[in-house]
Amino acid sequence: MVSFLQVCDDTEKKLGRKLQEKEIQFLQWVYKRYIEEQPKSVLEYLG
């Protein structure tokens, strides 16, 4: 699984700049949703 720090680092590299605070907050929200969905998708796959 990809860590949040990896997501931030990859995004900064793609943008070619440091992330703004609002962008970091948005990525935190997206990452949290991603983590919450992981067990569901694994269970659906196994189900």
C-alpha positions in Angstrom: 0.0 0.0 0.0 1.2 3.5 -0.8 1.9 5.8 2.2 0.6 9.3 2.5 4.1 10.7 2.3 4.6 8.9 -1.0 1.4 10.4 -2.3 2.5 13.9 -1.3 6.0 13.4 -2.7 4.7 12.0 -6.0 2.2 14.9 -6.4 4.8 17.5 -5.7 7.1 15.9 -8.3 4.3 15.9 -10.9 3.4 19.5 -10.2 7.0 20.6 -10.0 6.4 22.6 -6.8 5.6 22.2 -3.1 2.0 21.6 -2.1 -0.1 24.3 -0.6 -1.8 23.7 2.8 -5.3 23.3 1.1 -3.9 20.8 -1.3 -2.3 18.7 1.5 -5.7 18.8 3.4 -7.4 17.6 0.2 -4.9 14.8 -0.3 -5.4 13.8 3.4 -9.1 13.5 2.8 -8.6 11.5 -0.4 -6.0 9.2 1.2 -8.3 8.6 4.2 -11.2 7.6 1.9 -8.8 5.3 0.0 -7.7 3.6 3.2 -11.3 3.2 4.3 -12.3 1.6 1.0 -9.4 -0.9 0.9 -10.9 -3.6 3.2 -14.2 -3.3 1.4 -12.7 -3.9 -2.0 -10.7 -6.9 -0.7 -13.7 -8.4 0.9 -15.8 -7.9 -2.3 -13.0 -9.5 -4.3 -12.9 -12.5 -2.0 -16.6 -12.7 -1.6 
